[in-house]
Amino acid sequence: MNRTYWEKIAPDYNVEIFDVLANDNKGLIRKTINRFASQQKTVVDIGCAIGKWLPLLSPGFKRVYAIDISAKNLDIAKKIYPEYKNVVYSRVNMSDPKAKLTKCDFAICINAILTDSLRKRDFFFGNLKKCVKKNGYIILVIPSLESSMLTSIIRNKWNPDKDAPAFISKRKKHRQLKNLLEGNAEIDNVPTKHYLKEELELLLELEGFTAEKFAKIEYEWTTEFLRPPFWLKEPRPWDWMVIARKK
Ligand SMILES: C[S@@+](CC[C@H](N)C(=O)[O-])C[C@H]1O[C@@H](n2cnc3c(N)ncnc32)[C@H](O)[C@@H]1O
C-alpha cells in the first residue's frame, strides 16, 4: 500500500473503500468529534482521502488541516467541498520522517495506518506526535485484529458464503503465516494491518500518548459476509476507536 496504490484508487474511491462514517451506526465517531469541536481549536484530518469528515470538521473548528498522501484524493475533496473556506489541504506522506507537519489542538486519523510495512507504520506513528499539541487529543480508528480473527474463525467453521478457501493454502502458507504473525489480514487481496487493542495501547504510549478510552465501532455482518446466517448477531465485526491524549 504505497502512494501509487492510493492514487490509483482515488477516482473510484467511493466504490473501492469502506465508508466508516456511513457504517458507524451508533455515530460514536461523530459524537466524539463533536465533543472536542471548538471555534478556538485547530484540527488535522490525517489521511483525509476525499474529505468525508470535512462536513463535520469544517463548521466545528477554527481551521482544518486536511492531509493525505494522494494528490488525486485531495483534488477530489477540494472539488466536492468548495464551500469550506477554513480547510487547508496538503499532500503529506506520514511515513516520511521529514514530513512537514503543523501541530494542532486535535487530530483524527480514521483507517489510514493500514500499510503492511512495519517501517512505514513506525514512521507514521512517529509523525502522529508532531501533529498534536501537548494535552491535545487524537481519535484513531484502526482495523481490529480480534474482529478479523473472529470473521476468519466463523468463515472456517460455518462458511456462510460457501466460498471459503482452505484456511491455510499450501501455495501461500509462508505468506499467510508471516501475515498472521504480523497482524496483517487481506482485504480484497491486499495485506492490511490490523491491530490488537493492547498493541495499539503500547504503540501510542511509546509515541507519547495516553490511550484514555477504547470503543468498538461496530458494523453489520453483511460487511463481512454476503449471506450471514440469521443467528449471527452479537458480537458484530468492529474497528477500534481510541481516544488518546498527548502527554
Ligand atoms: C481507507 S482511506 C480512509 C480515508 C478517510 N480517513 C475516511 O475515513 O474516509 C485511507 C487514506 O489514508 C491515506 N494514506 C495512506 N497512507 C498515508 C500516508 N503515509 N500519509 C498520508 N496519508 C496516507 C490514503 O491515501 C487514503 O486516502
The ligand as an SDF file (V2000), in Angstrom:
LIG
                    3D

 27 29  0  0  0  0  0  0  0  0999 V2000
   -9.1030    3.9610    3.9110 C   0  0  0  0  0  0  0  0  0  0  0  0
   -8.7450    5.6010    3.4890 S   0  0  0  0  0  0  0  0  0  0  0  0
   -9.5560    6.4370    4.8290 C   0  0  0  0  0  0  0  0  0  0  0  0
   -9.9520    7.8320    4.5000 C   0  0  0  0  0  0  0  0  0  0  0  0
  -10.7080    8.6570    5.4900 C   0  0  0  0  0  0  0  0  0  0  0  0
   -9.9480    8.8550    6.7150 N   0  0  0  0  0  0  0  0  0  0  0  0
  -12.0970    8.1710    5.7800 C   0  0  0  0  0  0  0  0  0  0  0  0
  -12.3550    7.7640    6.9080 O   0  0  0  0  0  0  0  0  0  0  0  0
  -12.9410    8.2050    4.8890 O   0  0  0  0  0  0  0  0  0  0  0  0
   -7.0310    5.7910    3.8880 C   0  0  0  0  0  0  0  0  0  0  0  0
   -6.4500    7.1020    3.4550 C   0  0  0  0  0  0  0  0  0  0  0  0
   -5.1680    7.2340    4.0640 O   0  0  0  0  0  0  0  0  0  0  0  0
   -4.2790    7.7960    3.1210 C   0  0  0  0  0  0  0  0  0  0  0  0
   -2.8960    7.4100    3.4740 N   0  0  0  0  0  0  0  0  0  0  0  0
   -2.3670    6.1650    3.4480 C   0  0  0  0  0  0  0  0  0  0  0  0
   -1.0660    6.2050    3.7860 N   0  0  0  0  0  0  0  0  0  0  0  0
   -0.7770    7.5020    4.0430 C   0  0  0  0  0  0  0  0  0  0  0  0
    0.4170    8.1770    4.4100 C   0  0  0  0  0  0  0  0  0  0  0  0
    1.5640    7.5270    4.5750 N   0  0  0  0  0  0  0  0  0  0  0  0
    0.3690    9.5230    4.5790 N   0  0  0  0  0  0  0  0  0  0  0  0
   -0.7860   10.1970    4.3960 C   0  0  0  0  0  0  0  0  0  0  0  0
   -1.9440    9.6110    4.0320 N   0  0  0  0  0  0  0  0  0  0  0  0
   -1.9410    8.2710    3.8570 C   0  0  0  0  0  0  0  0  0  0  0  0
   -4.7140    7.2230    1.7890 C   0  0  0  0  0  0  0  0  0  0  0  0
   -4.3000    7.9890    0.6810 O   0  0  0  0  0  0  0  0  0  0  0  0
   -6.2450    7.2060    1.9550 C   0  0  0  0  0  0  0  0  0  0  0  0
   -6.8040    8.3660    1.4430 O   0  0  0  0  0  0  0  0  0  0  0  0
  1  2  1  0
  2  3  1  0
  2 10  1  0
  3  4  1  0
  4  5  1  0
  5  6  1  0
  5  7  1  0
  7  8  2  0
  7  9  1  0
 10 11  1  0
 11 12  1  0
 11 26  1  0
 12 13  1  0
 13 14  1  0
 13 24  1  0
 14 15  1  0
 14 23  1  0
 15 16  2  0
 16 17  1  0
 17 18  1  0
 17 23  2  0
 18 19  1  0
 18 20  2  0
 20 21  1  0
 21 22  2  0
 22 23  1  0
 24 25  1  0
 24 26  1  0
 26 27  1  0
M  CHG  2   2   1   9  -1
M  END
$$$$
